[in-house]
Amino acid sequence: MMAVTLVPATAELLRAYYGEREIPSTYAIVGVEDGVPIAIAGLVRLPGGRAFLYSDSNRAVHKKYAVATVKATRRLLDLAEKRGWDVVAQSEDNEAAQRFLEHFGFEKMEGEGYIKWAR
């Protein structure tokens, strides 16, 4: 099995992953396998001291690199905590995604949203 490396996102890595699509201002971590970006997770700043947590990869990558997924999430949530941001996220309609967010202290809101309050 190849290893994945977690690195801070750069404009070059984001372009390699997304192409020319417009990318919001974000703090992100990129999962790189054999020099190729295969996954991105990040925080997009929102008004009012909040950030939106997102990940962009296919389910197979999350399964293959479960430990890296947890590490990237912890890194992003630590950053948000240090900055005093509440973090919001949306869950896919499956129990695994919901359990994942709840494991990190997210609470269910109305609809499909979750929030992790800053301490």
Residue, then its C-alpha position, 0 to 999 in steps of 0.5 A: m500500500m502506498a502512503v499518503t502525505l499530509v501537506p498544507a495546501t498551496a495554490e499549485l496543489l489546489r490547481a492540480y486537484y481542482g483544475e481552473r475552478e474558482i476556489p474559495s479562500t481556505y486553510a486546507i490540507v492536501g493528501v498527496e500520494d506519489g506526488v499527486p493530490i488525492a484529497i483535500a480537507g479544509l476550513v472556509r472562513l464564514p462571517g461571525g467567527r465561524a468556519f465551514l469544515y469540508s473534505d473533498s475526496n472519494r469514499a475509497v480514499h477515506k477508507k484507505y487512509a482512515v488514520a490520515t483522515v483523522k489526523a487531517t481533521r484534528r489538525l483543522l479543528d485544532l487550528a479553529e480552536k486556537r482561533g476561537w472559531d465555531v466550526v460548522a459541517q454538513s454530513e452525507d446522509n449516512e451513519a458513518a459520516q455522522r458518527f465521524l463528526e460526533h466523534f470530534g464533538f460536533e452536535k447535530m443542528e436543524g437539518e443536516g448541519y452540525i456544529k462544534w462550538a469553540r471553547 
